[in-house]
Amino acid sequence: MQQVFTDSYALQYRNICLISGTNKTPFITLRLIEIRSGKTWNSYLTSVL
């Protein structure tokens, strides 16, 4: 996990960084948004430009 923007009861919003095991592959930064709907968490991944 790279950076947490929001961490509340019904919303979690953070940037995460995925890396490969090789030096030639760059890392990818993604935005993870999790929204609580009742007892269920819905997760969404989007790219960060």
FENWO-V891351 format. One record per residue. N is the residue number from 1. RES is the residue in three letters. PHI is phi as a letter, one per 20 degrees, with the letter a starting at -180 (* if undefined). OMEGA is omega in whole degrees, -180 to 180 (999 if undefined). NEAR is the number of other ideal C-beta (glycine too) atoms within 10 Angstrom. Layout:
n={N/N}
res={RES/RES}
phi={PHI/PHI}
omega={OMEGA/OMEGA}
near={NEAR/NEAR}
//
This chain:
n={1/2/3/4/5/6/7/8/9/10/11/12/13/14/15/16/17/18/19/20/21/22/23/24/25/26/27/28/29/30/31/32/33/34/35/36/37/38/39/40/41/42/43/44/45/46/47/48/49}
res={MET/GLN/GLN/VAL/PHE/THR/ASP/SER/TYR/ALA/LEU/GLN/TYR/ARG/ASN/ILE/CYS/LEU/ILE/SER/GLY/THR/ASN/LYS/THR/PRO/PHE/ILE/THR/LEU/ARG/LEU/ILE/GLU/ILE/ARG/SER/GLY/LYS/THR/TRP/ASN/SER/TYR/LEU/THR/SER/VAL/LEU}
phi={*/d/b/d/e/c/b/c/f/d/b/c/c/b/e/c/c/d/c/d/e/d/f/e/e/f/f/c/e/c/d/d/d/c/c/e/c/m/e/d/e/d/d/c/d/c/e/d/e}
omega={-175/-175/177/179/-179/176/-178/-178/-173/-176/173/-175/-176/172/176/-177/177/179/178/179/-179/180/-176/-178/-180/176/-180/177/180/176/178/178/179/-177/179/176/-173/179/-175/173/174/-177/180/175/176/179/177/-178/999}
near={8/11/11/12/11/11/10/8/6/10/12/17/16/16/14/15/12/10/9/10/5/6/6/5/10/8/9/12/14/14/15/15/15/15/13/13/8/5/5/7/11/9/9/10/10/9/8/11/4}
//
